Amino acid sequence: MDTSTRTMLRLFCQLGLAGGEKPLLRKIALSEADFWNEAQAAFLAEAVAEDSDWCHQFRIINKTTDYPF
């Protein structure tokens, strides 16, 4: 069982992102952004559907970007 603390950095590492990706320009679900690959989008959508430990980080993204997760 993974007991590491869920942070924004760990979320983006989990998604294989190092930063520098283009921002969202319209209101869409986080998992629907065009910069995710299929596996990343599936991870995000599944995490939200299951209300996983990552949802806290998605809420932070939502709060700071005003985009729904």
C-alpha positions in Angstrom: 0.0 0.0 0.0 1.3 3.4 -1.0 1.3 5.7 2.1 3.2 8.6 0.6 1.7 12.1 1.0 -0.3 13.3 -2.0 1.2 16.5 -3.2 0.9 18.5 -6.5 4.4 17.5 -7.4 3.7 13.8 -6.8 0.5 14.2 -8.9 2.3 15.6 -11.9 5.1 13.0 -11.4 2.4 10.3 -11.4 1.2 11.7 -14.6 4.6 11.8 -16.1 4.8 15.6 -16.4 7.8 17.7 -15.7 6.1 21.1 -16.1 5.9 23.6 -18.9 2.7 22.2 -20.4 0.3 24.7 -21.9 -2.5 26.0 -19.7 -6.2 25.3 -20.0 -7.9 28.0 -21.9 -11.5 27.0 -21.4 -13.6 25.5 -18.7 -13.4 21.7 -19.1 -13.0 18.7 -16.8 -9.4 18.3 -15.9 -9.3 14.8 -17.4 -10.5 16.3 -20.8 -7.6 18.7 -21.3 -5.9 18.1 -24.6 -2.4 17.8 -23.2 -3.0 14.5 -21.4 -2.3 11.3 -23.2 -4.9 8.5 -23.0 -3.5 6.9 -19.9 -3.2 10.2 -18.0 -6.8 11.2 -18.9 -8.0 7.7 -17.8 -6.1 8.0 -14.5 -7.6 11.4 -13.7 -11.2 10.4 -14.7 -10.9 7.1 -12.7 -9.5 8.9 -9.6 -12.4 11.4 -9.6 -15.0 8.7 -10.2 -13.6 6.7 -7.2 -13.1 9.8 -5.0 -9.5 8.7 -4.6 -6.8 10.1 -2.4 -5.8 12.3 -5.4 -9.1 14.2 -5.4 -7.7 16.7 -2.8 -5.0 17.7 -5.3 -7.6 18.0 -8.1 -9.6 20.3 -5.9 -6.5 22.5 -5.4 -6.1 22.6 -9.2 -9.8 23.5 -9.5 -9.5 26.2 -6.9 -6.3 27.8 -8.4 -7.5 27.5 -12.1 -11.3 27.8 -11.7 -11.7 24.7 -13.8 -13.9 21.7 -12.8 -12.1 18.5 -12.1 
